[in-house]
Amino acid sequence: MKIKLPAVAAVALFALSSFTAMAATEVDAQQAQNLNPIGDVSVSGVRGSIDDATRHLARKADEMGATHYRVIGVENPGDSSLWSGSAEIYR
């Protein structure tokens, strides 16, 4: 049985979109007021930029089963290229 390439591509795109839909969404303090907090996550020693640190926080929120997260703080001490940060997570 041969499956046409467009059908395979459509299935692959659907699978990717369903994974993306389950990712935790970043919220601000006002939006977080209406959510149920389930804990905190933190990262340290993240090489790169502030965006890299934020992506690591989002990934940890996903791993903890959060639907939303709010970045509390991100910093990079001195002249280091290593970032640390924390976020509150919600369901």
PDB file of N, CA, C and O in Angstrom:
ATOM      1  N   MET A   1       0.838  -1.172   0.000  1.00  0.00           N
ATOM      2  CA  MET A   1       0.000   0.000   0.000  1.00  0.00           C
ATOM      3  C   MET A   1       0.884   1.236   0.000  1.00  0.00           C
ATOM      4  O   MET A   1       1.746   1.392   0.864  1.00  0.00           O
ATOM      5  N   LYS A   2       0.668   2.107  -0.964  1.00  0.00           N
ATOM      6  CA  LYS A   2       1.451   3.333  -1.059  1.00  0.00           C
ATOM      7  C   LYS A   2       0.653   4.495  -0.494  1.00  0.00           C
ATOM      8  O   LYS A   2      -0.529   4.662  -0.794  1.00  0.00           O
ATOM      9  N   ILE A   3       1.324   5.299   0.334  1.00  0.00           N
ATOM     10  CA  ILE A   3       0.699   6.505   0.870  1.00  0.00           C
ATOM     11  C   ILE A   3       1.288   7.678   0.120  1.00  0.00           C
ATOM     12  O   ILE A   3       2.503   7.766  -0.053  1.00  0.00           O
ATOM     13  N   LYS A   4       0.447   8.561  -0.317  1.00  0.00           N
ATOM     14  CA  LYS A   4       0.930   9.714  -1.056  1.00  0.00           C
ATOM     15  C   LYS A   4       1.681  10.643  -0.113  1.00  0.00           C
ATOM     16  O   LYS A   4       1.324  10.779   1.057  1.00  0.00           O
ATOM     17  N   LEU A   5       2.710  11.269  -0.626  1.00  0.00           N
ATOM     18  CA  LEU A   5       3.553  12.167   0.158  1.00  0.00           C
ATOM     19  C   LEU A   5       2.757  13.300   0.813  1.00  0.00           C
ATOM     20  O   LEU A   5       3.018  13.598   1.978  1.00  0.00           O
ATOM     21  N   PRO A   6       1.804  13.949   0.136  1.00  0.00           N
ATOM     22  CA  PRO A   6       1.052  15.018   0.806  1.00  0.00           C
ATOM     23  C   PRO A   6       0.283  14.528   2.040  1.00  0.00           C
ATOM     24  O   PRO A   6       0.136  15.273   3.009  1.00  0.00           O
ATOM     25  N   ALA A   7      -0.199  13.307   2.011  1.00  0.00           N
ATOM     26  CA  ALA A   7      -0.915  12.773   3.168  1.00  0.00           C
ATOM     27  C   ALA A   7       0.028  12.588   4.348  1.00  0.00           C
ATOM     28  O   ALA A   7      -0.335  12.882   5.487  1.00  0.00           O
ATOM     29  N   VAL A   8       1.230  12.102   4.083  1.00  0.00           N
ATOM     30  CA  VAL A   8       2.228  11.918   5.135  1.00  0.00           C
ATOM     31  C   VAL A   8       2.627  13.279   5.706  1.00  0.00           C
ATOM     32  O   VAL A   8       2.758  13.434   6.920  1.00  0.00           O
ATOM     33  N   ALA A   9       2.818  14.256   4.830  1.00  0.00           N
ATOM     34  CA  ALA A   9       3.188  15.601   5.271  1.00  0.00           C
ATOM     35  C   ALA A   9       2.079  16.208   6.136  1.00  0.00           C
ATOM     36  O   ALA A   9       2.368  16.854   7.144  1.00  0.00           O
ATOM     37  N   ALA A  10       0.841  16.012   5.761  1.00  0.00           N
ATOM     38  CA  ALA A  10      -0.274  16.548   6.524  1.00  0.00           C
ATOM     39  C   ALA A  10      -0.327  15.939   7.926  1.00  0.00           C
ATOM     40  O   ALA A  10      -0.565  16.647   8.905  1.00  0.00           O
ATOM     41  N   VAL A  11      -0.106  14.638   8.020  1.00  0.00           N
ATOM     42  CA  VAL A  11      -0.096  13.963   9.320  1.00  0.00           C
ATOM     43  C   VAL A  11       1.048  14.497  10.182  1.00  0.00           C
ATOM     44  O   VAL A  11       0.869  14.740  11.376  1.00  0.00           O
ATOM     45  N   ALA A  12       2.208  14.675   9.582  1.00  0.00           N
ATOM     46  CA  ALA A  12       3.366  15.202  10.319  1.00  0.00           C
ATOM     47  C   ALA A  12       3.103  16.612  10.820  1.00  0.00           C
ATOM     48  O   ALA A  12       3.430  16.924  11.965  1.00  0.00           O
ATOM     49  N   LEU A  13       2.525  17.465  10.000  1.00  0.00           N
ATOM     50  CA  LEU A  13       2.210  18.832  10.423  1.00  0.00           C
ATOM     51  C   LEU A  13       1.173  18.841  11.545  1.00  0.00           C
ATOM     52  O   LEU A  13       1.275  19.634  12.481  1.00  0.00           O
ATOM     53  N   PHE A  14       0.193  17.975  11.452  1.00  0.00           N
ATOM     54  CA  PHE A  14      -0.815  17.881  12.507  1.00  0.00           C
ATOM     55  C   PHE A  14      -0.181  17.473  13.828  1.00  0.00           C
ATOM     56  O   PHE A  14      -0.501  18.038  14.874  1.00  0.00           O
ATOM     57  N   ALA A  15       0.711  16.501  13.785  1.00  0.00           N
ATOM     58  CA  ALA A  15       1.391  16.038  15.002  1.00  0.00           C
ATOM     59  C   ALA A  15       2.216  17.160  15.603  1.00  0.00           C
ATOM     60  O   ALA A  15       2.197  17.348  16.820  1.00  0.00           O
ATOM     61  N   LEU A  16       2.930  17.901  14.794  1.00  0.00           N
ATOM     62  CA  LEU A  16       3.737  19.016  15.292  1.00  0.00           C
ATOM     63  C   LEU A  16       2.865  20.099  15.906  1.00  0.00           C
ATOM     64  O   LEU A  16       3.209  20.649  16.952  1.00  0.00           O
ATOM     65  N   SER A  17       1.750  20.412  15.277  1.00  0.00           N
ATOM     66  CA  SER A  17       0.894  21.475  15.804  1.00  0.00           C
ATOM     67  C   SER A  17       0.260  21.067  17.127  1.00  0.00           C
ATOM     68  O   SER A  17       0.032  21.924  17.982  1.00  0.00           O
ATOM     69  N   SER A  18      -0.027  19.791  17.318  1.00  0.00           N
ATOM     70  CA  SER A  18      -0.617  19.367  18.580  1.00  0.00           C
ATOM     71  C   SER A  18       0.401  19.449  19.712  1.00  0.00           C
ATOM     72  O   SER A  18       0.024  19.744  20.846  1.00  0.00           O
ATOM     73  N   PHE A  19       1.688  19.197  19.437  1.00  0.00           N
ATOM     74  CA  PHE A  19       2.715  19.349  20.466  1.00  0.00           C
ATOM     75  C   PHE A  19       2.891  20.811  20.822  1.00  0.00           C
ATOM     76  O   PHE A  19       3.037  21.148  21.997  1.00  0.00           O
ATOM     77  N   THR A  20       2.879  21.672  19.839  1.00  0.00           N
ATOM     78  CA  THR A  20       3.047  23.098  20.074  1.00  0.00           C
ATOM     79  C   THR A  20       1.890  23.639  20.901  1.00  0.00           C
ATOM     80  O   THR A  20       2.095  24.509  21.748  1.00  0.00           O
ATOM     81  N   ALA A  21       0.693  23.146  20.675  1.00  0.00           N
ATOM     82  CA  ALA A  21      -0.476  23.633  21.389  1.00  0.00           C
ATOM     83  C   ALA A  21      -0.411  23.302  22.873  1.00  0.00           C
ATOM     84  O   ALA A  21      -1.064  23.966  23.678  1.00  0.00           O
ATOM     85  N   MET A  22       0.363  22.289  23.250  1.00  0.00           N
ATOM     86  CA  MET A  22       0.424  21.890  24.644  1.00  0.00           C
ATOM     87  C   MET A  22       1.513  22.635  25.426  1.00  0.00           C
ATOM     88  O   MET A  22       1.628  22.444  26.636  1.00  0.00           O
ATOM     89  N   ALA A  23       2.298  23.463  24.775  1.00  0.00           N
ATOM     90  CA  ALA A  23       3.387  24.168  25.447  1.00  0.00           C
ATOM     91  C   ALA A  23       2.828  25.209  26.407  1.00  0.00           C
ATOM     92  O   ALA A  23       1.797  25.829  26.144  1.00  0.00           O
ATOM     93  N   ALA A  24       3.528  25.388  27.526  1.00  0.00           N
ATOM     94  CA  ALA A  24       3.125  26.397  28.499  1.00  0.00           C
ATOM     95  C   ALA A  24       3.243  27.785  27.876  1.00  0.00           C
ATOM     96  O   ALA A  24       4.165  28.058  27.108  1.00  0.00           O
ATOM     97  N   THR A  25       2.304  28.646  28.216  1.00  0.00           N
ATOM     98  CA  THR A  25       2.238  29.995  27.683  1.00  0.00           C
ATOM     99  C   THR A  25       2.713  30.984  28.736  1.00  0.00           C
ATOM    100  O   THR A  25       2.343  30.879  29.906  1.00  0.00           O
ATOM    101  N   GLU A  26       3.526  31.937  28.323  1.00  0.00           N
ATOM    102  CA  GLU A  26       3.998  32.964  29.256  1.00  0.00           C
ATOM    103  C   GLU A  26       2.875  33.955  29.525  1.00  0.00           C
ATOM    104  O   GLU A  26       2.162  34.359  28.606  1.00  0.00           O
ATOM    105  N   VAL A  27       2.719  34.346  30.789  1.00  0.00           N
ATOM    106  CA  VAL A  27       1.713  35.334  31.190  1.00  0.00           C
ATOM    107  C   VAL A  27       2.391  36.429  32.013  1.00  0.00           C
ATOM    108  O   VAL A  27       3.493  36.244  32.528  1.00  0.00           O
ATOM    109  N   ASP A  28       1.713  37.575  32.126  1.00  0.00           N
ATOM    110  CA  ASP A  28       2.222  38.637  32.988  1.00  0.00           C
ATOM    111  C   ASP A  28       1.547  38.539  34.354  1.00  0.00           C
ATOM    112  O   ASP A  28       0.702  37.671  34.573  1.00  0.00           O
ATOM    113  N   ALA A  29       1.920  39.426  35.265  1.00  0.00           N
ATOM    114  CA  ALA A  29       1.413  39.364  36.637  1.00  0.00           C
ATOM    115  C   ALA A  29      -0.103  39.510  36.691  1.00  0.00           C
ATOM    116  O   ALA A  29      -0.757  38.830  37.482  1.00  0.00           O
ATOM    117  N   GLN A  30      -0.662  40.367  35.881  1.00  0.00           N
ATOM    118  CA  GLN A  30      -2.111  40.573  35.894  1.00  0.00           C
ATOM    119  C   GLN A  30      -2.846  39.323  35.409  1.00  0.00           C
ATOM    120  O   GLN A  30      -3.842  38.919  36.009  1.00  0.00           O
ATOM    121  N   GLN A  31      -2.368  38.716  34.341  1.00  0.00           N
ATOM    122  CA  GLN A  31      -2.997  37.499  33.824  1.00  0.00           C
ATOM    123  C   GLN A  31      -2.865  36.351  34.818  1.00  0.00           C
ATOM    124  O   GLN A  31      -3.759  35.510  34.915  1.00  0.00           O
ATOM    125  N   ALA A  32      -1.771  36.310  35.549  1.00  0.00           N
ATOM    126  CA  ALA A  32      -1.514  35.228  36.501  1.00  0.00           C
ATOM    127  C   ALA A  32      -2.483  35.250  37.676  1.00  0.00           C
ATOM    128  O   ALA A  32      -2.676  34.223  38.326  1.00  0.00           O
ATOM    129  N   GLN A  33      -3.093  36.382  37.962  1.00  0.00           N
ATOM    130  CA  GLN A  33      -4.022  36.482  39.094  1.00  0.00           C
ATOM    131  C   GLN A  33      -5.200  35.529  38.965  1.00  0.00           C
ATOM    132  O   GLN A  33      -5.776  35.120  39.974  1.00  0.00           O
ATOM    133  N   ASN A  34      -5.562  35.175  37.756  1.00  0.00           N
ATOM    134  CA  ASN A  34      -6.713  34.295  37.528  1.00  0.00           C
ATOM    135  C   ASN A  34      -6.332  32.827  37.381  1.00  0.00           C
ATOM    136  O   ASN A  34      -7.173  31.997  37.037  1.00  0.00           O
ATOM    137  N   LEU A  35      -5.057  32.502  37.643  1.00  0.00           N
ATOM    138  CA  LEU A  35      -4.579  31.130  37.458  1.00  0.00           C
ATOM    139  C   LEU A  35      -4.232  30.482  38.791  1.00  0.00           C
ATOM    140  O   LEU A  35      -4.031  31.169  39.792  1.00  0.00           O
ATOM    141  N   ASN A  36      -4.164  29.156  38.796  1.00  0.00           N
ATOM    142  CA  ASN A  36      -3.851  28.378  39.987  1.00  0.00           C
ATOM    143  C   ASN A  36      -2.348  28.078  40.033  1.00  0.00           C
ATOM    144  O   ASN A  36      -1.865  27.277  39.231  1.00  0.00           O
ATOM    145  N   PRO A  37      -1.592  28.705  40.959  1.00  0.00           N
ATOM    146  CA  PRO A  37      -0.149  28.433  41.020  1.00  0.00           C
ATOM    147  C   PRO A  37       0.122  27.009  41.501  1.00  0.00           C
ATOM    148  O   PRO A  37      -0.545  26.508  42.407  1.00  0.00           O
ATOM    149  N   ILE A  38       1.118  26.364  40.874  1.00  0.00           N
ATOM    150  CA  ILE A  38       1.470  24.999  41.282  1.00  0.00           C
ATOM    151  C   ILE A  38       2.923  24.886  41.712  1.00  0.00           C
ATOM    152  O   ILE A  38       3.380  23.800  42.068  1.00  0.00           O
ATOM    153  N   GLY A  39       3.656  25.997  41.683  1.00  0.00           N
ATOM    154  CA  GLY A  39       5.040  25.950  42.121  1.00  0.00           C
ATOM    155  C   GLY A  39       5.933  26.903  41.362  1.00  0.00           C
ATOM    156  O   GLY A  39       5.471  27.817  40.681  1.00  0.00           O
ATOM    157  N   ASP A  40       7.227  26.665  41.497  1.00  0.00           N
ATOM    158  CA  ASP A  40       8.239  27.490  40.847  1.00  0.00           C
ATOM    159  C   ASP A  40       9.232  26.591  40.122  1.00  0.00           C
ATOM    160  O   ASP A  40       9.409  25.426  40.475  1.00  0.00           O
ATOM    161  N   VAL A  41       9.876  27.153  39.104  1.00  0.00           N
ATOM    162  CA  VAL A  41      10.987  26.490  38.438  1.00  0.00           C
ATOM    163  C   VAL A  41      12.135  27.486  38.362  1.00  0.00           C
ATOM    164  O   VAL A  41      11.920  28.698  38.377  1.00  0.00           O
ATOM    165  N   SER A  42      13.349  26.969  38.282  1.00  0.00           N
ATOM    166  CA  SER A  42      14.502  27.844  38.147  1.00  0.00           C
ATOM    167  C   SER A  42      15.545  27.191  37.261  1.00  0.00           C
ATOM    168  O   SER A  42      15.573  25.972  37.098  1.00  0.00           O
ATOM    169  N   VAL A  43      16.394  28.020  36.697  1.00  0.00           N
ATOM    170  CA  VAL A  43      17.502  27.555  35.878  1.00  0.00           C
ATOM    171  C   VAL A  43      18.744  28.323  36.286  1.00  0.00           C
ATOM    172  O   VAL A  43      18.655  29.436  36.805  1.00  0.00           O
ATOM    173  N   SER A  44      19.901  27.727  36.051  1.00  0.00           N
ATOM    174  CA  SER A  44      21.158  28.433  36.292  1.00  0.00           C
ATOM    175  C   SER A  44      22.208  27.886  35.339  1.00  0.00           C
ATOM    176  O   SER A  44      22.120  26.746  34.883  1.00  0.00           O
ATOM    177  N   GLY A  45      23.191  28.703  35.049  1.00  0.00           N
ATOM    178  CA  GLY A  45      24.269  28.278  34.165  1.00  0.00           C
ATOM    179  C   GLY A  45      23.851  28.129  32.722  1.00  0.00           C
ATOM    180  O   GLY A  45      24.436  27.333  31.987  1.00  0.00           O
ATOM    181  N   VAL A  46      22.837  28.888  32.296  1.00  0.00           N
ATOM    182  CA  VAL A  46      22.379  28.814  30.908  1.00  0.00           C
ATOM    183  C   VAL A  46      23.261  29.726  30.057  1.00  0.00           C
ATOM    184  O   VAL A  46      23.292  30.938  30.269  1.00  0.00           O
ATOM    185  N   ARG A  47      23.963  29.155  29.114  1.00  0.00           N
ATOM    186  CA  ARG A  47      24.847  29.919  28.237  1.00  0.00           C
ATOM    187  C   ARG A  47      24.020  30.553  27.121  1.00  0.00           C
ATOM    188  O   ARG A  47      23.113  29.926  26.575  1.00  0.00           O
ATOM    189  N   GLY A  48      24.340  31.793  26.792  1.00  0.00           N
ATOM    190  CA  GLY A  48      23.671  32.455  25.675  1.00  0.00           C
ATOM    191  C   GLY A  48      23.117  33.803  26.058  1.00  0.00           C
ATOM    192  O   GLY A  48      23.833  34.668  26.562  1.00  0.00           O
ATOM    193  N   SER A  49      21.832  33.973  25.813  1.00  0.00           N
ATOM    194  CA  SER A  49      21.168  35.260  26.022  1.00  0.00           C
ATOM    195  C   SER A  49      20.004  35.111  26.993  1.00  0.00           C
ATOM    196  O   SER A  49      19.697  34.013  27.457  1.00  0.00           O
ATOM    197  N   ILE A  50      19.369  36.231  27.288  1.00  0.00           N
ATOM    198  CA  ILE A  50      18.194  36.221  28.159  1.00  0.00           C
ATOM    199  C   ILE A  50      17.083  35.370  27.532  1.00  0.00           C
ATOM    200  O   ILE A  50      16.322  34.714  28.243  1.00  0.00           O
ATOM    201  N   ASP A  51      16.996  35.384  26.209  1.00  0.00           N
ATOM    202  CA  ASP A  51      15.991  34.559  25.531  1.00  0.00           C
ATOM    203  C   ASP A  51      16.253  33.075  25.734  1.00  0.00           C
ATOM    204  O   ASP A  51      15.315  32.291  25.879  1.00  0.00           O
ATOM    205  N   ASP A  52      17.521  32.688  25.747  1.00  0.00           N
ATOM    206  CA  ASP A  52      17.861  31.282  26.001  1.00  0.00           C
ATOM    207  C   ASP A  52      17.438  30.874  27.410  1.00  0.00           C
ATOM    208  O   ASP A  52      16.904  29.783  27.613  1.00  0.00           O
ATOM    209  N   ALA A  53      17.678  31.749  28.378  1.00  0.00           N
ATOM    210  CA  ALA A  53      17.268  31.449  29.758  1.00  0.00           C
ATOM    211  C   ALA A  53      15.754  31.327  29.861  1.00  0.00           C
ATOM    212  O   ALA A  53      15.244  30.437  30.542  1.00  0.00           O
ATOM    213  N   THR A  54      15.036  32.219  29.188  1.00  0.00           N
ATOM    214  CA  THR A  54      13.571  32.170  29.208  1.00  0.00           C
ATOM    215  C   THR A  54      13.064  30.893  28.550  1.00  0.00           C
ATOM    216  O   THR A  54      12.105  30.290  29.034  1.00  0.00           O
ATOM    217  N   ARG A  55      13.688  30.473  27.459  1.00  0.00           N
ATOM    218  CA  ARG A  55      13.288  29.213  26.810  1.00  0.00           C
ATOM    219  C   ARG A  55      13.504  28.021  27.738  1.00  0.00           C
ATOM    220  O   ARG A  55      12.693  27.095  27.761  1.00  0.00           O
ATOM    221  N   HIS A  56      14.595  28.041  28.503  1.00  0.00           N
ATOM    222  CA  HIS A  56      14.846  26.963  29.466  1.00  0.00           C
ATOM    223  C   HIS A  56      13.764  26.955  30.556  1.00  0.00           C
ATOM    224  O   HIS A  56      13.310  25.890  30.975  1.00  0.00           O
ATOM    225  N   LEU A  57      13.358  28.139  31.007  1.00  0.00           N
ATOM    226  CA  LEU A  57      12.284  28.202  32.004  1.00  0.00           C
ATOM    227  C   LEU A  57      10.982  27.656  31.430  1.00  0.00           C
ATOM    228  O   LEU A  57      10.267  26.920  32.109  1.00  0.00           O
ATOM    229  N   ALA A  58      10.671  28.007  30.196  1.00  0.00           N
ATOM    230  CA  ALA A  58       9.453  27.510  29.548  1.00  0.00           C
ATOM    231  C   ALA A  58       9.490  25.993  29.423  1.00  0.00           C
ATOM    232  O   ALA A  58       8.481  25.324  29.647  1.00  0.00           O
ATOM    233  N   ARG A  59      10.646  25.452  29.066  1.00  0.00           N
ATOM    234  CA  ARG A  59      10.787  23.998  28.936  1.00  0.00           C
ATOM    235  C   ARG A  59      10.568  23.308  30.280  1.00  0.00           C
ATOM    236  O   ARG A  59       9.902  22.275  30.352  1.00  0.00           O
ATOM    237  N   LYS A  60      11.134  23.883  31.346  1.00  0.00           N
ATOM    238  CA  LYS A  60      10.939  23.298  32.681  1.00  0.00           C
ATOM    239  C   LYS A  60       9.476  23.371  33.101  1.00  0.00           C
ATOM    240  O   LYS A  60       8.954  22.442  33.718  1.00  0.00           O
ATOM    241  N   ALA A  61       8.814  24.481  32.765  1.00  0.00           N
ATOM    242  CA  ALA A  61       7.381  24.605  33.073  1.00  0.00           C
ATOM    243  C   ALA A  61       6.601  23.498  32.373  1.00  0.00           C
ATOM    244  O   ALA A  61       5.724  22.877  32.974  1.00  0.00           O
ATOM    245  N   ASP A  62       6.916  23.250  31.109  1.00  0.00           N
ATOM    246  CA  ASP A  62       6.270  22.159  30.360  1.00  0.00           C
ATOM    247  C   ASP A  62       6.499  20.818  31.037  1.00  0.00           C
ATOM    248  O   ASP A  62       5.571  20.024  31.186  1.00  0.00           O
ATOM    249  N   GLU A  63       7.746  20.566  31.449  1.00  0.00           N
ATOM    250  CA  GLU A  63       8.081  19.290  32.088  1.00  0.00           C
ATOM    251  C   GLU A  63       7.312  19.084  33.388  1.00  0.00           C
ATOM    252  O   GLU A  63       7.026  17.949  33.769  1.00  0.00           O
ATOM    253  N   MET A  64       6.976  20.177  34.068  1.00  0.00           N
ATOM    254  CA  MET A  64       6.233  20.091  35.325  1.00  0.00           C
ATOM    255  C   MET A  64       4.718  20.037  35.096  1.00  0.00           C
ATOM    256  O   MET A  64       3.949  19.978  36.056  1.00  0.00           O
ATOM    257  N   GLY A  65       4.291  20.057  33.841  1.00  0.00           N
ATOM    258  CA  GLY A  65       2.870  19.953  33.530  1.00  0.00           C
ATOM    259  C   GLY A  65       2.124  21.268  33.606  1.00  0.00           C
ATOM    260  O   GLY A  65       0.896  21.277  33.682  1.00  0.00           O
ATOM    261  N   ALA A  66       2.841  22.376  33.587  1.00  0.00           N
ATOM    262  CA  ALA A  66       2.203  23.692  33.671  1.00  0.00           C
ATOM    263  C   ALA A  66       1.564  24.061  32.339  1.00  0.00           C
ATOM    264  O   ALA A  66       2.042  23.671  31.273  1.00  0.00           O
ATOM    265  N   THR A  67       0.479  24.816  32.419  1.00  0.00           N
ATOM    266  CA  THR A  67      -0.134  25.365  31.212  1.00  0.00           C
ATOM    267  C   THR A  67       0.330  26.796  30.978  1.00  0.00           C
ATOM    268  O   THR A  67       0.293  27.297  29.854  1.00  0.00           O
ATOM    269  N   HIS A  68       0.770  27.453  32.060  1.00  0.00           N
ATOM    270  CA  HIS A  68       1.237  28.833  31.982  1.00  0.00           C
ATOM    271  C   HIS A  68       2.434  29.027  32.917  1.00  0.00           C
ATOM    272  O   HIS A  68       2.624  28.260  33.860  1.00  0.00           O
ATOM    273  N   TYR A  69       3.229  30.050  32.649  1.00  0.00           N
ATOM    274  CA  TYR A  69       4.334  30.412  33.537  1.00  0.00           C
ATOM    275  C   TYR A  69       4.535  31.928  33.505  1.00  0.00           C
ATOM    276  O   TYR A  69       4.207  32.592  32.522  1.00  0.00           O
ATOM    277  N   ARG A  70       5.077  32.456  34.594  1.00  0.00           N
ATOM    278  CA  ARG A  70       5.384  33.888  34.689  1.00  0.00           C
ATOM    279  C   ARG A  70       6.818  34.025  35.146  1.00  0.00           C
ATOM    280  O   ARG A  70       7.174  33.569  36.232  1.00  0.00           O
ATOM    281  N   VAL A  71       7.650  34.655  34.321  1.00  0.00           N
ATOM    282  CA  VAL A  71       9.050  34.855  34.670  1.00  0.00           C
ATOM    283  C   VAL A  71       9.123  35.845  35.823  1.00  0.00           C
ATOM    284  O   VAL A  71       8.619  36.964  35.725  1.00  0.00           O
ATOM    285  N   ILE A  72       9.752  35.425  36.914  1.00  0.00           N
ATOM    286  CA  ILE A  72       9.917  36.281  38.082  1.00  0.00           C
ATOM    287  C   ILE A  72      11.171  37.129  37.929  1.00  0.00           C
ATOM    288  O   ILE A  72      11.170  38.318  38.248  1.00  0.00           O
ATOM    289  N   GLY A  73      12.232  36.516  37.442  1.00  0.00           N
ATOM    290  CA  GLY A  73      13.467  37.256  37.248  1.00  0.00           C
ATOM    291  C   GLY A  73      14.490  36.454  36.478  1.00  0.00           C
ATOM    292  O   GLY A  73      14.533  35.226  36.558  1.00  0.00           O
ATOM    293  N   VAL A  74      15.318  37.173  35.727  1.00  0.00           N
ATOM    294  CA  VAL A  74      16.418  36.563  34.982  1.00  0.00           C
ATOM    295  C   VAL A  74      17.607  37.494  35.145  1.00  0.00           C
ATOM    296  O   VAL A  74      17.480  38.713  35.028  1.00  0.00           O
ATOM    297  N   GLU A  75      18.774  36.899  35.419  1.00  0.00           N
ATOM    298  CA  GLU A  75      19.960  37.730  35.601  1.00  0.00           C
ATOM    299  C   GLU A  75      21.202  37.043  35.079  1.00  0.00           C
ATOM    300  O   GLU A  75      21.240  35.827  34.895  1.00  0.00           O
ATOM    301  N   ASN A  76      22.201  37.845  34.851  1.00  0.00           N
ATOM    302  CA  ASN A  76      23.501  37.327  34.451  1.00  0.00           C
ATOM    303  C   ASN A  76      24.540  38.121  35.227  1.00  0.00           C
ATOM    304  O   ASN A  76      24.777  39.298  34.955  1.00  0.00           O
ATOM    305  N   PRO A  77      25.155  37.454  36.197  1.00  0.00           N
ATOM    306  CA  PRO A  77      26.070  38.148  37.100  1.00  0.00           C
ATOM    307  C   PRO A  77      27.363  38.592  36.426  1.00  0.00           C
ATOM    308  O   PRO A  77      28.024  37.814  35.737  1.00  0.00           O
ATOM    309  N   GLY A  78      27.704  39.849  36.638  1.00  0.00           N
ATOM    310  CA  GLY A  78      28.969  40.377  36.148  1.00  0.00           C
ATOM    311  C   GLY A  78      29.142  40.275  34.659  1.00  0.00           C
ATOM    312  O   GLY A  78      28.212  40.550  33.901  1.00  0.00           O
ATOM    313  N   ASP A  79      30.318  39.883  34.231  1.00  0.00           N
ATOM    314  CA  ASP A  79      30.614  39.782  32.806  1.00  0.00           C
ATOM    315  C   ASP A  79      30.429  38.362  32.282  1.00  0.00           C
ATOM    316  O   ASP A  79      30.920  38.024  31.204  1.00  0.00           O
ATOM    317  N   SER A  80      29.732  37.544  33.034  1.00  0.00           N
ATOM    318  CA  SER A  80      29.499  36.152  32.650  1.00  0.00           C
ATOM    319  C   SER A  80      28.486  36.066  31.505  1.00  0.00           C
ATOM    320  O   SER A  80      27.624  36.933  31.361  1.00  0.00           O
ATOM    321  N   SER A  81      28.600  35.025  30.705  1.00  0.00           N
ATOM    322  CA  SER A  81      27.590  34.770  29.671  1.00  0.00           C
ATOM    323  C   SER A  81      26.617  33.690  30.138  1.00  0.00           C
ATOM    324  O   SER A  81      25.837  33.166  29.342  1.00  0.00           O
ATOM    325  N   LEU A  82      26.665  33.359  31.425  1.00  0.00           N
ATOM    326  CA  LEU A  82      25.774  32.355  31.994  1.00  0.00           C
ATOM    327  C   LEU A  82      24.621  33.045  32.700  1.00  0.00           C
ATOM    328  O   LEU A  82      24.827  33.951  33.507  1.00  0.00           O
ATOM    329  N   TRP A  83      23.412  32.613  32.394  1.00  0.00           N
ATOM    330  CA  TRP A  83      22.193  33.217  32.932  1.00  0.00           C
ATOM    331  C   TRP A  83      21.537  32.306  33.956  1.00  0.00           C
ATOM    332  O   TRP A  83      21.670  31.084  33.890  1.00  0.00           O
ATOM    333  N   SER A  84      20.822  32.914  34.909  1.00  0.00           N
ATOM    334  CA  SER A  84      19.968  32.178  35.829  1.00  0.00           C
ATOM    335  C   SER A  84      18.633  32.916  35.908  1.00  0.00           C
ATOM    336  O   SER A  84      18.541  34.108  35.612  1.00  0.00           O
ATOM    337  N   GLY A  85      17.614  32.182  36.311  1.00  0.00           N
ATOM    338  CA  GLY A  85      16.312  32.802  36.410  1.00  0.00           C
ATOM    339  C   GLY A  85      15.306  31.894  37.085  1.00  0.00           C
ATOM    340  O   GLY A  85      15.569  30.718  37.340  1.00  0.00           O
ATOM    341  N   SER A  86      14.144  32.469  37.370  1.00  0.00           N
ATOM    342  CA  SER A  86      13.076  31.701  38.005  1.00  0.00           C
ATOM    343  C   SER A  86      11.726  32.134  37.451  1.00  0.00           C
ATOM    344  O   SER A  86      11.567  33.244  36.944  1.00  0.00           O
ATOM    345  N   ALA A  87      10.762  31.231  37.560  1.00  0.00           N
ATOM    346  CA  ALA A  87       9.415  31.497  37.084  1.00  0.00           C
ATOM    347  C   ALA A  87       8.419  30.782  37.972  1.00  0.00           C
ATOM    348  O   ALA A  87       8.694  29.698  38.487  1.00  0.00           O
ATOM    349  N   GLU A  88       7.266  31.392  38.146  1.00  0.00           N
ATOM    350  CA  GLU A  88       6.152  30.734  38.836  1.00  0.00           C
ATOM    351  C   GLU A  88       5.352  30.009  37.759  1.00  0.00           C
ATOM    352  O   GLU A  88       5.158  30.534  36.663  1.00  0.00           O
ATOM    353  N   ILE A  89       4.884  28.789  38.076  1.00  0.00           N
ATOM    354  CA  ILE A  89       4.150  28.001  37.108  1.00  0.00           C
ATOM    355  C   ILE A  89       2.701  27.802  37.570  1.00  0.00           C
ATOM    356  O   ILE A  89       2.408  27.802  38.766  1.00  0.00           O
ATOM    357  N   TYR A  90       1.809  27.634  36.595  1.00  0.00           N
ATOM    358  CA  TYR A  90       0.367  27.573  36.848  1.00  0.00           C
ATOM    359  C   TYR A  90      -0.282  26.467  36.047  1.00  0.00           C
ATOM    360  O   TYR A  90       0.236  26.024  35.021  1.00  0.00           O
ATOM    361  N   ARG A  91      -1.429  26.031  36.542  1.00  0.00           N
ATOM    362  CA  ARG A  91      -2.290  25.090  35.818  1.00  0.00           C
ATOM    363  C   ARG A  91      -3.652  25.667  35.693  1.00  0.00           C
ATOM    364  O   ARG A  91      -4.538  25.037  35.116  1.00  0.00           O
TER     365      ARG A  91
END
